[in-house]
Amino acid sequence: MQAILTATGAALVATLFPFLCTSTGAVLGCIAHKQAADSALNRATMGFAGGVMLAASVFSLLLPAAERAEQQGYPGWIAACGGFGAGAAFLLLLDAILRKAKPGYSLSSFAITLHNLPEGMAVGLTAALAVLSGSGLMAGAGALAFGVGIQNIPEGAAVALPTLQRTQSRRKALQAGIVSGIVEPIGAIVAALLAGVAAVVLPWLLAFAAGAMVYVTAEELIPTACSSEKGIAGTMGVLVGFVLMMALDLALG
């Protein structure tokens, strides 16, 4: 029991940095000035969020999902495709329900929050296994936590900025960003307590989150960013967001 508690504590500590980075990104997003809904800045903002989510779906979720599945002894494309399809179908159903029940909701904030759960589980699971096995995995857990944390800064902004545009409330935008990040410590604790089960299902959870994020990006963010004929601010935002997130993922692993 003591070993499990120690592993759970290590998992929680490992995800504090990613959580703080997400909150920092949300704060930076809230600093943005309020603009008209069709302004170039807001279209660029929505495009940036879409680009971040697309890159995160590929490099933070689908590729690691396939890699982890192969480490477990079966073809990576099975988990990547199966989880992706399930995540997209889930968001399709959820979108239809929420459109009737709660007009004006933010599907993008939900998707990023959902995507942070398996990331937190990955960091927490690595830290917990390092404690339980007594191996040299702790350095890897620290590196993973650092990489996820740096990537979470633009993701926190990607939650806060559309929320700020939709609600015109910096308080609500900041709250949305913090909530999206707090699921990572929660996921870490769950993964540590259920280390064996979490390791098995993690590839599917990663791909599931990717399907949800791509659905939101295609349904909500990119159409909003690129619907105007007043310039290419939205398109440039998508490209900048994608390149930034891809660079962070590839550089930090």
C-alpha positions as semicolon CSV with decimal commas, in nm:
position;residue;x (nm);y (nm);z (nm)
1;M;0,000;0,000;0,000
2;Q;0,283;0,237;0,086
3;A;0,440;0,179;-0,254
4;I;0,111;0,257;-0,430
5;L;0,068;0,579;-0,232
6;T;0,425;0,681;-0,310
7;A;0,373;0,607;-0,680
8;T;0,048;0,805;-0,681
9;G;0,223;1,100;-0,518
10;A;0,499;1,088;-0,778
11;A;0,241;1,078;-1,057
12;L;0,062;1,381;-0,913
13;V;0,383;1,582;-0,876
14;A;0,489;1,495;-1,231
15;T;0,173;1,654;-1,375
16;L;0,185;1,978;-1,176
17;F;0,417;2,139;-1,430
18;P;0,192;2,055;-1,730
19;F;-0,108;2,186;-1,537
20;L;0,068;2,513;-1,455
21;C;0,173;2,550;-1,819
22;T;-0,187;2,507;-1,936
23;S;-0,299;2,771;-1,688
24;T;-0,020;3,002;-1,805
25;G;-0,137;2,964;-2,163
26;A;-0,490;3,048;-2,055
27;V;-0,367;3,362;-1,880
28;L;-0,178;3,468;-2,192
29;G;-0,492;3,407;-2,395
30;C;-0,695;3,624;-2,159
31;I;-0,455;3,914;-2,210
32;A;-0,578;3,940;-2,569
33;H;-0,800;4,240;-2,633
34;K;-1,167;4,191;-2,707
35;Q;-1,236;4,230;-3,077
36;A;-1,534;4,222;-3,309
37;A;-1,640;3,870;-3,395
38;D;-1,528;3,902;-3,757
39;S;-1,204;4,089;-3,687
40;A;-0,879;3,966;-3,837
41;L;-0,742;3,902;-3,488
42;N;-1,029;3,677;-3,387
43;R;-1,020;3,487;-3,715
44;A;-0,646;3,438;-3,669
45;T;-0,710;3,328;-3,310
46;M;-0,963;3,066;-3,411
47;G;-0,731;2,948;-3,688
48;F;-0,441;2,928;-3,445
49;A;-0,647;2,714;-3,208
50;G;-0,743;2,487;-3,499
51;G;-0,384;2,450;-3,613
52;V;-0,267;2,367;-3,261
53;M;-0,537;2,102;-3,226
54;L;-0,462;1,943;-3,563
55;A;-0,091;1,914;-3,490
56;A;-0,153;1,789;-3,136
57;S;-0,390;1,525;-3,275
58;V;-0,122;1,386;-3,503
59;F;0,204;1,431;-3,313
60;S;0,087;1,420;-2,949
61;L;-0,184;1,158;-2,981
62;L;-0,205;0,940;-3,295
63;L;0,164;0,870;-3,342
64;P;0,222;0,792;-2,971
65;A;-0,094;0,578;-2,973
66;A;0,039;0,368;-3,261
67;E;0,383;0,342;-3,100
68;R;0,246;0,229;-2,763
69;A;0,017;-0,025;-2,930
70;E;0,313;-0,175;-3,116
71;Q;0,505;-0,197;-2,789
72;Q;0,215;-0,403;-2,656
73;G;0,250;-0,646;-2,946
74;Y;-0,021;-0,560;-3,198
75;P;-0,035;-0,334;-3,508
76;G;-0,037;0,031;-3,417
77;W;-0,287;0,125;-3,684
78;I;-0,557;-0,080;-3,509
79;A;-0,553;0,135;-3,196
80;A;-0,494;0,456;-3,392
81;C;-0,779;0,401;-3,637
82;G;-1,018;0,237;-3,393
83;G;-0,970;0,496;-3,120
84;F;-0,984;0,782;-3,369
85;G;-1,312;0,661;-3,517
86;A;-1,464;0,614;-3,172
87;G;-1,357;0,962;-3,063
88;A;-1,498;1,128;-3,372
89;A;-1,826;0,935;-3,340
90;F;-1,851;1,030;-2,973
91;L;-1,808;1,401;-3,049
92;L;-2,054;1,378;-3,338
93;L;-2,317;1,240;-3,101
94;L;-2,228;1,483;-2,823
95;D;-2,241;1,776;-3,064
96;A;-2,591;1,681;-3,178
97;I;-2,712;1,651;-2,819
98;L;-2,555;1,976;-2,697
99;R;-2,681;2,180;-2,993
100;K;-3,034;2,106;-2,872
101;A;-2,972;2,122;-2,499
102;K;-2,722;2,408;-2,459
103;P;-2,688;2,666;-2,739
104;G;-2,361;2,856;-2,737
105;Y;-2,150;2,586;-2,572
106;S;-1,780;2,547;-2,659
107;L;-1,705;2,211;-2,816
108;S;-1,341;2,307;-2,870
109;S;-1,280;2,359;-2,497
110;F;-1,434;2,018;-2,425
111;A;-1,215;1,849;-2,686
112;I;-0,889;1,994;-2,553
113;T;-0,994;1,902;-2,199
114;L;-1,065;1,547;-2,318
115;H;-0,727;1,534;-2,493
116;N;-0,544;1,639;-2,175
117;L;-0,677;1,337;-1,983
118;P;-0,471;1,066;-2,161
119;E;-0,169;1,298;-2,168
120;G;-0,191;1,326;-1,790
121;M;-0,231;0,951;-1,768
122;A;0,082;0,900;-1,980
123;V;0,293;1,126;-1,756
124;G;0,149;0,983;-1,435
125;L;0,183;0,624;-1,549
126;T;0,550;0,674;-1,638
127;A;0,624;0,832;-1,299
128;A;0,430;0,564;-1,111
129;L;0,606;0,279;-1,292
130;A;0,941;0,442;-1,215
131;V;0,863;0,431;-0,843
132;L;0,712;0,081;-0,845
133;S;0,986;-0,076;-1,055
134;G;1,280;0,114;-0,910
135;S;1,412;0,162;-1,264
136;G;1,554;0,467;-1,436
137;L;1,217;0,572;-1,573
138;M;1,195;0,879;-1,348
139;A;1,423;1,081;-1,575
140;G;1,200;0,984;-1,865
141;A;0,892;1,087;-1,667
142;G;1,049;1,424;-1,599
143;A;1,134;1,477;-1,963
144;L;0,784;1,372;-2,068
145;A;0,627;1,609;-1,814
146;F;0,845;1,895;-1,939
147;G;0,759;1,827;-2,302
148;V;0,387;1,797;-2,236
149;G;0,398;2,112;-2,025
150;I;0,561;2,329;-2,290
151;Q;0,312;2,200;-2,546
152;N;0,027;2,287;-2,309
153;I;0,100;2,660;-2,320
154;P;-0,047;2,713;-2,670
155;E;-0,320;2,463;-2,587
156;G;-0,423;2,667;-2,283
157;A;-0,441;2,971;-2,508
158;A;-0,637;2,768;-2,763
159;V;-0,902;2,709;-2,496
160;A;-0,909;3,060;-2,352
161;L;-0,909;3,263;-2,673
162;P;-1,223;3,116;-2,836
163;T;-1,397;3,125;-2,498
164;L;-1,305;3,492;-2,461
165;Q;-1,440;3,562;-2,809
166;R;-1,763;3,375;-2,743
167;T;-1,841;3,501;-2,393
168;Q;-1,653;3,833;-2,385
169;S;-1,552;3,736;-2,029
170;R;-1,189;3,699;-1,931
171;R;-1,294;3,527;-1,608
172;K;-1,482;3,253;-1,795
173;A;-1,196;3,218;-2,044
174;L;-0,944;3,175;-1,762
175;Q;-1,170;2,925;-1,586
176;A;-1,205;2,722;-1,906
177;G;-0,828;2,708;-1,946
178;I;-0,766;2,603;-1,586
179;V;-1,035;2,335;-1,599
180;S;-0,887;2,196;-1,921
181;G;-0,552;2,156;-1,746
182;I;-0,667;2,020;-1,412
183;V;-0,778;1,692;-1,571
184;E;-0,410;1,603;-1,621
185;P;-0,335;1,555;-1,248
186;I;-0,666;1,368;-1,222
187;G;-0,564;1,140;-1,508
188;A;-0,224;1,088;-1,348
189;I;-0,378;0,973;-1,019
190;V;-0,614;0,734;-1,197
191;A;-0,328;0,591;-1,404
192;A;-0,111;0,541;-1,096
193;L;-0,386;0,362;-0,903
194;L;-0,474;0,143;-1,203
195;A;-0,128;0,114;-1,355
196;G;-0,179;-0,221;-1,526
197;V;-0,516;-0,139;-1,682
198;A;-0,413;0,216;-1,778
199;A;-0,111;0,093;-1,970
200;V;-0,328;-0,141;-2,178
201;V;-0,598;0,109;-2,275
202;L;-0,376;0,418;-2,311
203;P;-0,318;0,378;-2,689
204;W;-0,694;0,372;-2,745
205;L;-0,751;0,672;-2,518
206;L;-0,487;0,875;-2,701
207;A;-0,641;0,796;-3,040
208;F;-0,992;0,859;-2,903
209;A;-0,889;1,209;-2,798
210;A;-0,735;1,268;-3,142
211;G;-1,061;1,179;-3,316
212;A;-1,250;1,418;-3,089
213;M;-1,006;1,702;-3,157
214;V;-1,004;1,659;-3,534
215;Y;-1,385;1,654;-3,537
216;V;-1,399;1,983;-3,347
217;T;-1,134;2,143;-3,565
218;A;-1,316;2,050;-3,885
219;E;-1,663;2,130;-3,751
220;E;-1,608;2,445;-3,549
221;L;-1,269;2,615;-3,558
222;I;-1,144;2,615;-3,917
223;P;-1,483;2,700;-4,075
224;T;-1,517;2,996;-3,836
225;A;-1,161;3,112;-3,899
226;C;-1,169;3,082;-4,276
227;S;-1,529;3,175;-4,364
228;S;-1,461;3,544;-4,421
229;E;-1,359;3,692;-4,755
230;K;-1,178;3,981;-4,585
231;G;-0,833;3,830;-4,588
232;I;-0,633;3,524;-4,502
233;A;-0,586;3,588;-4,129
234;G;-0,769;3,266;-4,037
235;T;-0,570;3,055;-4,281
236;M;-0,242;3,202;-4,158
237;G;-0,352;3,134;-3,801
238;V;-0,408;2,765;-3,885
239;L;-0,063;2,738;-4,043
240;V;0,116;2,917;-3,759
241;G;-0,064;2,711;-3,493
242;F;0,011;2,384;-3,672
243;V;0,380;2,464;-3,727
244;L;0,429;2,584;-3,368
245;M;0,269;2,275;-3,217
246;M;0,448;2,042;-3,459
247;A;0,783;2,203;-3,375
248;L;0,721;2,164;-3,001
249;D;0,615;1,802;-3,037
250;L;0,906;1,702;-3,259
251;A;1,162;1,896;-3,058
252;L;1,046;1,783;-2,714
253;G;0,920;1,436;-2,803
